[in-house]
Amino acid sequence: MAARSTTATRAKSAVAIPQLPWNSARVASVILVSGTETFLADRAIRSIRDQLKAEDPSLEISDISASDYAPGELLTLASPSLFGEPRLIRVGGVEKCTDVFLTETLDYLATPAEGTYLVLRHGGGVRGKKLLDAIRGGLGGGVEIVCAELKKDAEKYEFAQAEFALARKRISTGALRAITSAFTDDVAELAAACQQLISDTSAEVTEATVDRYYGGRVEANAFRVADAAIAGRHGEALVTLRHALASGADPVPMVAAFASKVRTMAKISGARGGSGQLAQQFGLAPWQVDRARRDLQGWTEDGLGRCIEVLAETDAAVKGAGRDPVYSLERLVRIVSARGTE
């Protein structure tokens, strides 16, 4: 145990530069933008550009591809210009960099050019690790902007919430849930939807507003079906399901919506503690905990277990193991609406 603790401490201490979230990007002579979430990385890099432009509109901007780097390219772009304008050099694809790029960038980091800001975008993987380790160890006196993928529903909900807060636009909790559910698979689409609602609406954004704009989204329809079924409203759930399928909805994300709701209910079932405490424990948002507790009213552990089994069967059926995906979905709706007692 002691050896493991020592190893973890050394790994942590190896990072000698500030590591900042994407929405706290700031200027430095060297800026490493790491992580797999491309949309957030692009935003961070735009923020750096805007900060530099605000300081000096004459900023020179150059772009380099690390995967087809030409020898001497970095040194040439970093060289002082005739009028001494500040320079921003953006390097993409560092995870695919050439050996020449690696060597020359390490040399550059030893003595970064004055008035030059070097942004290095690394999307993940082991290629370029020597460069990343050098930057994180303090070579070049830089900062790292971490752009990790938003995997949890709570993270996506907080992202959407921040979009509206930044624009000082009021949005109801239900509307936030709806917009997050409608665009749960793509952060870029979620951001675009938030911006459209922000720009197009003058009053508070409500669930009705979201439904008017994005009611046709497969994910939104899927969650409406799941909500109705979990609440025991079989007729409403069945009608909504058939309408969604007739509109071209794919059965797979329909089942995924049920799975998401039922999994959350299973996590919260029997758990004790406040909403904030359980949200942190299970990687959820507090509203998800409150919603799951409401959804659990009238359910038994046996019924929840039965529905989890039927969910697994339905998931396999709609992915090719069954002959009739629609029948499997309607059976799922029937059993969930009966709270697993059928």
C-alpha positions as CSV (number, residue, x, y, z in Angstrom):
1,M,0.0,0.0,0.0
2,A,2.8,2.4,0.9
3,A,4.6,1.7,-2.4
4,R,1.5,2.4,-4.4
5,S,0.9,5.6,-2.5
6,T,4.5,6.7,-3.2
7,T,4.1,6.0,-6.9
8,A,0.9,8.0,-7.1
9,T,2.5,10.9,-5.3
10,R,5.4,10.9,-7.7
11,A,3.1,10.8,-10.8
12,K,1.2,13.7,-9.4
13,S,4.2,15.8,-8.6
14,A,5.6,15.2,-12.1
15,V,3.1,17.8,-13.3
16,A,4.8,21.2,-12.6
17,I,2.5,23.5,-14.6
18,P,-1.1,24.6,-14.0
19,Q,-3.8,22.2,-15.4
20,L,-6.9,24.1,-16.2
21,P,-10.4,23.2,-17.4
22,W,-11.4,24.1,-21.0
23,N,-13.5,27.1,-19.8
24,S,-10.7,28.6,-17.8
25,A,-8.1,28.8,-20.7
26,R,-5.6,31.5,-20.3
27,V,-2.6,32.8,-22.2
28,A,1.0,31.5,-21.7
29,S,4.1,31.2,-23.8
30,V,3.3,27.5,-24.3
31,I,-0.2,26.1,-24.1
32,L,-0.9,22.4,-24.3
33,V,-4.5,21.6,-25.1
34,S,-5.0,18.0,-24.3
35,G,-8.0,15.6,-24.2
36,T,-10.3,13.8,-26.6
37,E,-13.2,16.3,-26.6
38,T,-12.5,18.2,-29.8
39,F,-15.4,20.7,-29.5
40,L,-14.2,21.8,-26.0
41,A,-10.6,22.0,-27.3
42,D,-11.7,24.2,-30.2
43,R,-13.5,26.5,-27.8
44,A,-10.5,26.8,-25.5
45,I,-8.2,27.6,-28.5
46,R,-10.6,30.2,-29.7
47,S,-10.7,31.7,-26.3
48,I,-6.9,32.0,-26.3
49,R,-7.0,33.7,-29.7
50,D,-9.7,36.1,-28.6
51,Q,-7.7,37.0,-25.4
52,L,-4.6,37.8,-27.5
53,K,-6.6,39.7,-30.1
54,A,-8.1,41.8,-27.3
55,E,-4.6,42.7,-26.1
56,D,-3.2,43.4,-29.5
57,P,-5.4,43.4,-32.7
58,S,-2.2,43.1,-34.9
59,L,-1.7,39.5,-33.7
60,E,-0.3,37.3,-36.4
61,I,-1.9,33.8,-36.5
62,S,-0.2,30.8,-38.1
63,D,-1.2,27.1,-38.2
64,I,1.0,24.1,-38.4
65,S,0.1,20.4,-38.9
66,A,2.4,18.3,-36.7
67,S,1.7,15.2,-38.9
68,D,3.3,16.7,-42.0
69,Y,5.7,19.2,-40.4
70,A,8.4,20.8,-42.6
71,P,11.9,21.1,-41.0
72,G,12.5,24.6,-39.6
73,E,8.8,25.6,-39.9
74,L,8.3,26.4,-36.2
75,L,11.5,28.4,-35.9
76,T,10.6,30.4,-39.0
77,L,7.1,31.3,-37.8
78,A,8.4,32.2,-34.3
79,S,11.0,34.5,-35.6
80,P,10.4,38.2,-34.9
81,S,8.5,40.0,-37.6
82,L,9.5,43.4,-39.1
83,F,7.0,45.4,-37.0
84,G,7.3,43.2,-33.9
85,E,3.6,42.0,-33.8
86,P,2.8,39.2,-31.3
87,R,2.5,35.8,-32.9
88,L,0.1,32.9,-32.2
89,I,1.2,29.6,-33.6
90,R,-1.5,26.9,-33.4
91,V,-0.3,23.3,-33.9
92,G,-2.8,20.6,-34.7
93,G,-2.4,16.8,-34.6
94,V,0.4,16.6,-32.1
95,E,-0.7,13.0,-31.4
96,K,0.4,12.2,-35.0
97,C,3.6,14.3,-35.0
98,T,6.7,13.5,-37.0
99,D,10.1,12.9,-35.4
100,V,11.4,16.2,-36.8
101,F,8.6,18.1,-35.2
102,L,9.2,16.4,-31.9
103,T,12.9,17.2,-31.9
104,E,12.5,20.8,-33.0
105,T,9.7,21.6,-30.6
106,L,11.6,20.2,-27.7
107,D,14.5,22.5,-28.7
108,Y,12.2,25.4,-29.0
109,L,10.7,24.9,-25.5
110,A,14.2,25.3,-24.0
111,T,14.1,29.0,-25.1
112,P,10.6,30.1,-26.3
113,A,10.6,33.2,-28.5
114,E,9.6,36.4,-26.9
115,G,6.1,37.6,-28.0
116,T,5.2,34.2,-29.4
117,Y,2.4,32.0,-28.1
118,L,2.6,28.3,-29.0
119,V,-0.6,26.3,-28.8
120,L,-0.2,22.5,-29.1
121,R,-3.3,20.4,-29.6
122,H,-2.9,16.7,-28.5
123,G,-6.0,14.6,-28.9
124,G,-4.8,11.6,-27.0
125,G,-2.6,8.5,-27.4
126,V,1.1,7.7,-26.7
127,R,2.6,9.5,-29.7
128,G,4.4,12.7,-28.5
129,K,4.5,11.6,-24.9
130,K,8.0,12.8,-24.5
131,L,6.9,16.3,-25.5
132,L,3.9,16.2,-23.2
133,D,6.0,15.0,-20.3
134,A,8.5,17.8,-21.0
135,I,5.8,20.5,-21.0
136,R,4.1,19.1,-17.9
137,G,7.5,19.0,-16.2
138,G,7.8,22.8,-16.7
139,L,9.9,23.1,-19.9
140,G,8.8,26.3,-21.6
141,G,6.9,27.6,-18.6
142,G,3.5,26.7,-20.1
143,V,0.0,25.7,-19.0
144,E,-2.2,22.7,-19.9
145,I,-5.9,23.0,-20.8
146,V,-7.6,19.7,-20.2
147,C,-10.5,18.9,-22.5
148,A,-11.8,15.6,-21.3
149,E,-14.9,14.0,-22.9
150,L,-18.1,14.8,-21.1
151,K,-19.3,11.2,-20.4
152,K,-21.8,11.6,-17.5
153,D,-25.3,13.0,-17.9
154,A,-24.5,15.3,-14.9
155,E,-21.5,16.8,-16.8
156,K,-23.6,17.5,-19.9
157,Y,-26.4,19.0,-17.8
158,E,-23.8,21.3,-16.1
159,F,-22.4,22.2,-19.5
160,A,-25.8,23.3,-20.8
161,Q,-26.5,25.1,-17.6
162,A,-23.3,27.1,-17.9
163,E,-24.2,28.0,-21.5
164,F,-27.4,29.7,-20.4
165,A,-25.8,31.2,-17.3
166,L,-23.0,32.8,-19.4
167,A,-25.6,34.4,-21.7
168,R,-27.7,35.4,-18.6
169,K,-30.7,33.6,-20.1
170,R,-33.2,32.0,-17.7
171,I,-34.1,28.4,-18.3
172,S,-36.3,26.1,-16.2
173,T,-34.9,22.9,-14.7
174,G,-37.2,20.9,-16.8
175,A,-36.1,22.6,-19.9
176,L,-32.5,22.0,-19.1
177,R,-33.2,18.3,-18.6
178,A,-35.1,18.2,-21.9
179,I,-32.4,19.9,-23.9
180,T,-29.7,17.7,-22.4
181,S,-31.7,14.5,-23.1
182,A,-32.3,15.6,-26.7
183,F,-28.6,16.1,-27.5
184,T,-27.0,13.6,-25.1
185,D,-24.7,12.1,-27.7
186,D,-22.9,15.2,-29.1
187,V,-21.6,18.1,-27.1
188,A,-21.3,20.2,-30.2
189,E,-24.9,19.7,-31.1
190,L,-25.9,20.4,-27.5
191,A,-24.0,23.7,-27.5
192,A,-25.5,24.7,-30.9
193,A,-29.1,23.9,-29.6
194,C,-28.4,26.0,-26.4
195,Q,-27.2,28.9,-28.5
196,Q,-30.2,28.8,-30.8
197,L,-32.6,28.9,-27.8
198,I,-30.5,31.7,-26.3
199,S,-30.6,33.8,-29.5
200,D,-34.2,33.0,-30.6
201,T,-36.1,33.4,-27.3
202,S,-36.7,36.6,-25.3
203,A,-38.4,35.1,-22.2
204,E,-37.4,32.3,-20.0
205,V,-36.8,29.0,-21.8
206,T,-39.3,26.4,-20.7
207,E,-40.0,22.7,-21.5
208,A,-42.6,23.9,-24.0
209,T,-39.9,26.0,-25.7
210,V,-37.6,23.1,-26.0
211,D,-40.4,20.8,-27.3
212,R,-41.4,23.4,-29.9
213,Y,-37.8,23.5,-31.3
214,Y,-36.6,20.0,-30.7
215,G,-39.6,17.8,-30.0
216,G,-38.8,15.7,-33.1
217,R,-35.4,14.6,-31.7
218,V,-35.3,10.8,-31.3
219,E,-33.8,11.1,-27.9
220,A,-36.5,13.5,-26.7
221,N,-39.2,11.1,-28.0
222,A,-37.5,8.2,-26.4
223,F,-37.3,9.8,-22.9
224,R,-41.0,10.8,-23.2
225,V,-41.9,7.1,-23.9
226,A,-39.8,6.0,-20.9
227,D,-41.2,8.6,-18.6
228,A,-44.8,7.7,-19.4
229,A,-44.1,4.0,-19.0
230,I,-42.2,4.3,-15.7
231,A,-45.1,6.4,-14.4
232,G,-47.5,3.6,-15.2
233,R,-49.2,5.4,-18.1
234,H,-49.3,2.5,-20.6
235,G,-51.6,4.0,-23.2
236,E,-49.7,7.3,-23.4
237,A,-46.3,5.4,-23.6
238,L,-47.6,3.1,-26.4
239,V,-49.0,5.9,-28.5
240,T,-45.9,8.0,-28.1
241,L,-43.7,5.0,-29.0
242,R,-45.7,4.2,-32.2
243,H,-45.6,7.9,-33.2
244,A,-41.9,8.0,-32.7
245,L,-41.3,4.8,-34.7
246,A,-43.6,6.0,-37.5
247,S,-41.5,9.2,-37.6
248,G,-38.4,7.2,-38.3
249,A,-37.0,6.7,-34.7
250,D,-34.5,3.9,-34.3
251,P,-35.4,1.2,-31.7
252,V,-31.9,1.1,-30.3
253,P,-31.8,4.6,-28.7
254,M,-35.4,4.0,-27.6
255,V,-34.2,1.1,-25.5
256,A,-31.2,3.2,-24.4
257,A,-33.5,5.8,-22.9
258,F,-35.3,3.2,-20.9
259,A,-32.0,1.7,-19.7
260,S,-30.7,5.1,-18.7
261,K,-33.8,5.8,-16.5
262,V,-34.0,2.3,-15.0
263,R,-30.3,2.2,-14.2
264,T,-30.5,5.4,-12.3
265,M,-33.5,4.1,-10.4
266,A,-31.6,1.0,-9.5
267,K,-28.7,3.0,-8.2
268,I,-30.9,5.2,-6.0
269,S,-33.2,2.4,-4.8
270,G,-32.4,1.7,-1.2
271,A,-29.6,4.3,-1.1
272,R,-29.7,6.8,1.8
273,G,-28.5,10.3,2.0
274,G,-29.2,13.8,0.6
275,S,-29.5,14.5,-3.1
276,G,-26.1,16.2,-3.3
277,Q,-24.4,13.4,-1.5
278,L,-25.9,10.6,-3.6
279,A,-25.3,12.6,-6.8
280,Q,-21.6,12.8,-6.0
281,Q,-21.5,9.1,-5.0
282,F,-23.1,7.9,-8.2
283,G,-21.9,10.5,-10.7
284,L,-25.3,12.1,-11.2
285,A,-26.8,15.5,-11.0
286,P,-28.9,16.3,-7.9
287,W,-32.0,16.7,-10.1
288,Q,-31.5,13.1,-11.4
289,V,-31.5,11.8,-7.9
290,D,-34.7,13.6,-7.0
291,R,-36.3,12.5,-10.3
292,A,-35.3,8.8,-9.7
293,R,-36.8,9.0,-6.2
294,R,-40.1,10.2,-7.6
295,D,-40.0,7.6,-10.3
296,L,-39.4,4.8,-7.7
297,Q,-42.8,5.5,-6.0
298,G,-45.0,2.4,-6.4
299,W,-42.1,0.2,-7.5
300,T,-40.7,-2.9,-5.7
301,E,-37.2,-4.3,-5.8
302,D,-38.6,-7.4,-7.6
303,G,-40.4,-5.4,-10.2
304,L,-37.2,-3.3,-10.8
305,G,-35.2,-6.5,-11.2
306,R,-37.7,-7.9,-13.6
307,C,-37.6,-4.8,-15.8
308,I,-33.8,-4.9,-15.9
309,E,-34.0,-8.4,-17.2
310,V,-36.5,-7.5,-19.8
311,L,-34.4,-4.5,-20.8
312,A,-31.4,-6.8,-21.5
313,E,-33.6,-9.1,-23.6
314,T,-35.1,-6.1,-25.5
315,D,-31.6,-4.6,-26.1
316,A,-30.4,-7.9,-27.7
317,A,-33.6,-8.2,-29.7
318,V,-33.5,-4.7,-31.3
319,K,-29.8,-5.2,-32.1
320,G,-30.4,-8.3,-34.3
321,A,-31.1,-11.2,-31.9
322,G,-34.9,-10.9,-32.4
323,R,-37.2,-11.1,-35.4
324,D,-39.5,-8.2,-34.5
325,P,-37.9,-5.2,-32.8
326,V,-41.3,-3.3,-32.6
327,Y,-42.9,-6.2,-30.8
328,S,-40.0,-6.3,-28.3
329,L,-40.3,-2.6,-27.7
330,E,-44.0,-2.8,-27.1
331,R,-43.5,-5.7,-24.7
332,L,-40.9,-3.6,-22.8
333,V,-43.4,-0.7,-22.6
334,R,-46.1,-3.0,-21.3
335,I,-43.9,-4.6,-18.6
336,V,-42.4,-1.4,-17.4
337,S,-45.8,0.3,-17.3
338,A,-46.9,-2.6,-15.0
339,R,-43.8,-1.9,-12.9
340,G,-42.5,-5.3,-13.6
341,T,-45.4,-7.1,-12.0
342,E,-46.8,-8.6,-15.3
